[in-house]
Amino acid sequence: MQYRPTRSELARMINQARLDRHISIRSAARIAGVPAATAQGWLAGRHFPTPALRPKFLLLVEALDLSDQLHPALWMDDLADRRISE
């Protein structure tokens, strides 16, 4: 079974990859096509991309060469939450 990073671990991993590549938060936001405040929230682990913003989040993940680190079950918590609230 593949290791599944927590959302906070994923945020730290993405932010570290950004820092390693000397990419500013504003540049990361431009890559993802979102406001800088949104990208900063993702990178700090304060919030996770909404379903509508996931494609933009994935653009940033891909640009940072982290696509292989994105576990397929990453979004499963959202599905479980949705089922509980229905």
C-alpha positions in Angstrom: 0.0 0.0 0.0 1.3 3.4 -1.0 2.0 5.9 1.8 -0.7 8.6 1.9 0.6 12.0 3.2 -1.7 14.0 5.3 -2.9 17.3 3.9 -0.5 19.2 6.2 2.4 17.0 5.1 1.4 17.6 1.5 1.3 21.4 2.1 4.8 21.3 3.6 6.1 19.2 0.7 4.7 21.6 -1.9 5.9 24.7 -0.1 9.4 23.2 0.3 9.5 22.3 -3.4 8.5 25.9 -4.1 11.3 27.3 -1.9 13.8 24.9 -3.3 13.0 26.2 -6.8 13.1 29.8 -5.6 9.5 30.4 -6.7 7.7 33.2 -4.9 4.2 32.9 -3.6 3.0 35.3 -6.3 4.7 33.2 -9.0 3.2 30.1 -7.5 -0.2 31.8 -7.7 0.4 32.8 -11.3 1.3 29.2 -12.2 -2.0 28.0 -10.6 -4.0 30.9 -11.9 -5.3 31.9 -8.4 -5.0 34.9 -6.2 -1.8 35.0 -4.1 -3.8 34.8 -0.9 -5.3 31.5 -2.1 -1.9 30.0 -3.0 -0.5 31.2 0.3 -3.3 29.4 2.2 -2.6 26.2 0.3 1.2 26.5 0.9 0.8 27.2 4.6 -1.7 24.4 5.0 -4.4 26.7 6.3 -6.9 25.4 3.7 -7.1 22.8 1.0 -8.3 23.5 -2.5 -12.1 23.3 -3.0 -13.3 20.9 -5.6 -13.6 23.8 -8.1 -10.0 24.9 -7.6 -8.4 21.4 -7.6 -7.5 21.6 -11.3 -5.6 24.8 -10.5 -4.0 23.3 -7.5 -2.9 20.3 -9.6 -1.2 22.8 -12.1 1.0 24.0 -9.3 1.7 20.4 -8.1 2.7 19.4 -11.6 4.9 22.5 -12.1 6.7 21.6 -8.9 7.2 18.0 -10.2 5.2 16.5 -7.3 2.5 14.7 -9.3 3.8 11.3 -8.3 3.6 12.3 -4.6 -0.2 13.0 -4.9 -1.9 9.9 -3.5 -5.1 9.0 -5.4 -7.1 8.8 -2.2 -6.2 12.4 -1.3 -9.7 13.7 -2.0 -11.5 10.7 -0.4 -12.0 12.5 3.0 -14.2 15.0 1.1 -16.3 12.2 -0.3 -16.8 10.7 3.2 -17.7 14.1 4.6 -20.2 14.6 1.9 -21.9 11.2 2.5 -22.2 11.9 6.2 -23.8 15.3 5.6 -26.3 13.8 3.1 
